[in-house]
């Protein structure tokens, strides 16, 4: 078998990709992992991970990913740095191109490229990722017990994040650029009835304020009057959606309206036999490290069984 051909080729190195690699390697399928579009996924921008089973003291996101990688390497997983830029799943072996140039072939493929949180694009916001700026209340809400936080967005996700954060935070300011929400009626009602949530309508974040310790507040601009005001807070949660990293698979694999890969119910099987999807690239609901790892395991088992049938 050449260096450019794999029985199982895995795209992506988050919890899903690494777990798929561990299971595939232990099944002696000699997996080849291509780092993918967003190497090591969103956990590289998460400081403390406290909700992954088996780590009672918690650990840093990058440290966790390093441990995942070490475990995959232990079972002789091979890694290639670069991004998959093009794919051809119309015939087997499947063809994939890394950084437009290098062509690889594979008998089976596991897509674990994840989804990227959409951010506002402010320089101050990017600088403070993992230091007070987050896109996951479920992951980081616990750290804001007794503190004030800000949530950006006006859809169901923003409402869910805001409500979840009221379990910990003293006050949640929900910032929305319009004067009415696009969220569902029931989510709007729950949000507006919550005494801990205050809404800043017709507002956008112009800057994230900070000191050496992290976020200290946000500067809001009124889109109608142009006036600015500072809101003190310890954390800013951006809830304006996620973009699944599926560009190289457009026209090759079935996706939903947003771009998440469609899989057969109860499995990781995509619209193309022999191509499997794991983690956030096909999960718009849970988006957790532990669920991504679980589907990584499922994808490796699905791939192993499928290859055995061929």
N, C-alpha and C positions, 0 to 999 in steps of 0.2 A: 504494500500500500504506500503510495507516494506521500510526501509531506503536504501535498496540496489536495489530498483526498481523505475524507473521514467517513467512518461508518455513521457517526452522529456528530453533526456540527451544531454548536450552540452559539447563538448570537446574544451577547449581553452578559454583564458580570455583576448583577445585583444578587439579592438572596435567591431569586428564581434561577438565574443562570448558574450560579455556583452549586446550588443544591442539585440541579439537573446533572451537572458535571460529576458530582460525587456519586450519585446513583448510577449514572451511565458508566463511569469508570469502574465501579465495583461490579458491574455486570459484564465487564471486560469488552466494552464497546469502543474503547480507545477514543474518547471524545476530544474534539478540537474546539476550543472556545475562542471566539473573536470578541474582543473587548466590547465592541458595540458603539452605539451612538452617544451614550452618556456613561462613560466608564464608572463602574461601581455604583451607579444609580443615585437616588436622592439621599441615601444614607451617608454619602460623603459630605453633605451639607448639614447633617444632623449632628449636634454635639453629643448629647447624652441619650443612649437608648436604654430604657428601663423596663420595657414591656415585652422583651423577647425572652421566652422561657429558658431557664438554665443559666442565667446571669443575674443572680440575686442582688449583686451590688451595682448592676448596670455597667455600661461601658460606652466608649466613644464610637460613633457610627463608623468612621474610617478604620478603627481598630477591629470592630466586628467584621468588616469586609475583608480585612487582612487575614483574620482567623478562618473565614470561609475559604479564602483562596489557598491558604496553607493546607487545608484539609483536602481540597480538590487536587492540589499538586502531589500530596502524599500518595494518592491513588493513580499517579502518572497521567493526569490531565495535561494536555498541551495547550498553550496559550499563544494567540497572535494579537499583536497590538494593531489597532486601526478600526475604521468604521466600515460596515457593509453599506455600500452605496447603490448597489444594483443586484437584482436577483432574477433568476429564470427558473420557475417551478413548473414549467409546462411539460418537462420530460425528466426522466431519471437517468443517470444521477443528476440531482439538482445542481444548478450553477449559481455561484455567488461571487461578487467582485468586491474586494476590499480596497478602499481609497481609490476607486475607479480603475486601478491597474491590475492587481493580483487576482487571478481567477482561482477559486476553490470549487471542489465538487464534493457532494455528500450523498449518502444513501438515505439519510433522514436528517431533518433540521428541526431544532427547537428554537423558537423566537422568544427571547426574554429581554427585549430592548427597553421595557419600562414605559413610563409616561412622565413627561416633564411638567412640573407645576408652572402655570403661567404667572409671571411676576409683572410688576408695574414698569420695570425698566429703569428705575432710578439708580444712580450711582451709589447713593447712601444705602439704599435697600440691599443691593448686591454685596456691599461691604459688610453688612450686618447679618447676613444669612448665618443661622446657627448661633447668633449672639443677640437674639431678641426678635429677629424676623424669621417667620416660619410659614409653611403652607400646609401644616398638618396639626390640627388641634388635638386629635386623638393621640398623636405622637408626643406633643410637647406641652399640652395644656396643664399637666400636673405641676410643671415648674412655675406656674403663675398663681399659686395659691395665695390668696390675700392681696393680690396685686391688680392694677388696672391694665386692661388690654384693649387693643383696637382690632376690629375685623373689617377687611375691605371686600365689598361685593354686595350683590342684591338678589342673587338667585337662591335656590333651595340649599345649595352647599354652604353658602355664607350664613344662612339662617341656622342650619344644623351646627356649624362651627361655633357660632355665637352662643347658641343655647347650651352646647356642650361645655363651653368655657365658663358659663355662669356657675358651674359646679365648683370651680376653683377660684376664679377671679372675683374681686370685690365689685368691679364695674366693667362692663363691656360696651364700648362705643362702636356701633356699626356704621361704617362710612359708605355711602352710596351716591353715585354721581347724578342720579335722577331724583325726581320728587315722589316716585312710587316704585315699589318693588316688582320684579318680574317673577318672584317666587310664587309657589302655589298658595292658594287662599289659606289653607290650614297652617302652613309654615309662617305666613305673614301674621296671622292671628296669634299664634304661640309666641312669636318674637315680640310683637307689640304689647302683649300682656305681661311679659317678663319684666319685673321691676328692676332687675339688674342691667337691662339693656337700654341704652340710650341711642337714638338714631341721629346721625348727621346727614341730612338729605342735601342734594345738590352740591356735594362736596367731593373733592379729589385730594389725594395726598400729594403735596408738592415736594416734601422732603421728610426724611426720617432723622430725627434728632438723637444724638447719643453722647455718651462720655466714655471713659476708659472701660467701664463695666459693661456697657452695651446700650440698648435703646432707652431713651429717657422721654421720648414723645414723638408726635408727628405734627407737621405743619400742614393744616388743611386750607384749601382755597375754595371759596364759594364760586361755583361755575356761573352763577347769575350776576353777582355783584363784583366779583374779582377780589373781594376782601379775604385776607388770610388770618388764621388764628392758630395758636399752638394748643394741642391737647396732650397733657402729660400721660404717659403710659410706660409700662415696662416691656410690653411685647406687642408686635404687629403681626397679625395673621392674614395672609393674602388668600382669598377664597374666590378667585375669578376663573377657576377651571383648570383642567389639565389637558395637555396635548400628548396623546399616545405617540411614541416614536416609531411610526409605521411608514414613513415616506418611501423607503426602499421596497415596500411590499405592495404599493398601489398598483392595481391591475393584476396582481398575482394572487392575493388572498382576499377573501371577503371581509369587509369591515362594516361597522355601523356608521351612522351619520357623522359622528365625531372623529372616527378613525380607529376605534378600538377593534382588534381582531375578533371575529366571531368564532366561537368554538362550540362543538357539539355538547349538549347538556350533560353534565356529570363527567366530562372528560376534557382533554386539552387538544382534541383533534380539530384542526382548522378545515377550511373548505378544500384543501389539497391533501390527499392521502400521503402520509409520510412527512408532513409538516405540522408541527405542534406548537402551541403557544402557552407561555407560562408567565405568571406575575402580572404586573400592572398594565402590560401591553394589551391584556384581554380582560382586565378587571377594573371597571369604573366604579365599583361599589365599596370594596373594603380597603384596598390600597395600603396594606400593612406588610411589614417585612415578614411576619410569620405566615401570613396567607400566601405571599409570593413564594416563600420557601416550600410551602405545602404543594403548590401547583408545579413547582420545579421538580419535586419528587414524582408527582403524577405524570408529568410530561416524559420524564426518563423511562418510567415504567410503560407508558403508552408506546413510546418509541421502541423499547426493547421487544414488546409483544408484537408490534407491527412488523419489525424486522424479522422476527422468528417465523412469521407467517409467509414472508416473501420467498 
